[in-house]
Amino acid sequence: MKSFAENYLEFLDEDILRTTYNKKLLVIGGERSSYMTPDSVNVLKSVFPSFKDEDLKWIKDAGHLVHFE
């Protein structure tokens, strides 16, 4: 599976790419996810200007489906 950071443009339409979200944000990622990787931080920062590194919480021993695992 390709990572989100490598392929996020495939999932976004032009309206989303022109939009930014400037409010507080919490992103949760599974440490074992091949979809959400540490490289995804740059993508998050481009879409969410208020995003800070501490807004990303990694869940130990979880894959992509953090809420399910």
C-alpha positions in Angstrom: 0.0 0.0 0.0 1.3 3.4 -0.9 1.5 6.0 1.8 -0.7 9.0 2.2 2.2 11.3 1.8 3.1 9.9 -1.6 -0.5 9.9 -2.9 -2.6 12.4 -1.1 -3.4 14.4 -4.3 -5.3 11.4 -5.7 -7.7 11.7 -2.8 -8.3 15.5 -2.9 -10.2 17.5 -5.3 -9.3 21.1 -6.4 -11.6 22.8 -3.9 -9.9 21.0 -1.0 -6.5 22.0 -2.3 -7.5 25.7 -2.3 -8.9 25.5 1.2 -7.1 25.7 4.5 -8.3 25.0 8.1 -6.8 27.3 10.7 -8.4 26.0 13.9 -7.0 23.6 16.5 -6.4 20.1 15.1 -5.7 16.7 16.6 -4.4 13.9 14.2 -4.2 10.3 15.4 -2.0 7.8 13.6 -1.1 4.2 14.2 2.6 3.5 14.5 2.2 0.4 12.3 0.2 2.2 9.6 1.6 2.0 6.1 -0.9 4.7 5.1 -0.1 7.4 7.7 3.7 7.8 8.0 5.9 10.4 9.6 6.4 11.9 6.2 2.7 12.8 6.2 3.5 15.7 8.5 4.5 17.9 5.6 1.2 17.2 3.9 -0.7 18.0 7.0 1.2 21.3 7.4 0.3 22.3 3.8 -3.4 21.8 4.3 -3.6 22.8 8.0 -1.4 25.8 8.5 -2.1 25.8 12.3 -0.9 22.2 12.6 2.1 21.7 14.9 4.1 18.5 15.4 2.6 18.0 18.9 -0.9 17.9 17.3 0.0 14.4 15.9 -0.4 11.6 18.4 0.9 8.1 17.4 -0.8 5.1 18.9 1.6 2.3 19.8 1.0 -1.1 18.2 -1.9 0.3 16.1 -2.2 0.1 12.3 -4.3 2.3 10.1 -7.6 1.6 11.8 -6.7 3.1 15.1 -10.3 3.4 16.3 -11.0 -0.3 15.5 -7.8 -1.8 16.9 
